[in-house]
Amino acid sequence: MSDTLRPPGLDVLVVLLATLGAILVTIQPVTSPLIASSMVLEVTLFATALFLAIRGSAGLAALIQSGVLNVYLSYPLHRVTVAAILLVGRVLLPSALILLTPLVAATLLLGPTLYRGLDVILGMYVAYVFQATLYGSVFLLIAVIVRSQATSGILSVAAYFTYSALQIILVGIGGAVGNDTVRRLGEALSLPNIAYYSYSNMDYAMWQLALVPGLTVVTVLAYLTYMSRRFEVL
């Protein structure tokens, strides 16, 4: 990978992008906890996805290439346990921390404006963590299949942008041809969108709320299954 994506280059980039969301909120007259949390977390989600693609996917592939993962798998632990530890350490914890930091900063800076909507902020935060976990689990699955650091990073970033483009395309096509199902599917690919609809009392279907969590569970199970049954030590 390029030196700019190694410590501290990528980490500085992630911090700057994550901080941008908090700055955007504090310099604008935002009075709604829902809008404020969405503005902060949407920018931060992009930074989180980049971090997971490089540190998570490419980082795991580097462990495979270097033989470090072989050492982990030699411990008296079940492969699923090792895979779960990697998932928590490379996806869940980074996602939770990166998304939380600017959100807490914005909440402290705006004070009473956001304190009255902490339940909404927490709900939006959970939605964004789920979305990031979906991305990260896909990235880890790519890493254990491809096993190449550079290829894993590139494919993970490409997968993120492809997923984002698919949302826009489905919403656009659904709106253009008047197909409500296609439009709703595009909207449902982003759990934060549906959470926003829910808190805004806008129209949405329950299956839309369950789509991203369902995809996340399926992807995590696919990753754990591959690691426990099909992954071969180099």
ABEGO torsion letter per residue (X at the ends): XBAAABOAAAAAAAAAAAAAAAAAAAABBBABAAAAAAAAAAAAAAAAAAAAAAAAAAAAAAAAAAGAAAAAAABBBBAAAAAAAAAAAAAAAAAAAAAAAAAAAAAAAAEAAAAAAAAAAAAAAAAAAAAAAAAAAAAAAAAAAAGBAAAAAAAAAAAAAAAAAAAAAAAAAAAAAGBAAAAAAAAAABAAAAAAAAAAGBBBBAAAAAAAAAAAAAAAAAAAAAAAAABBBX
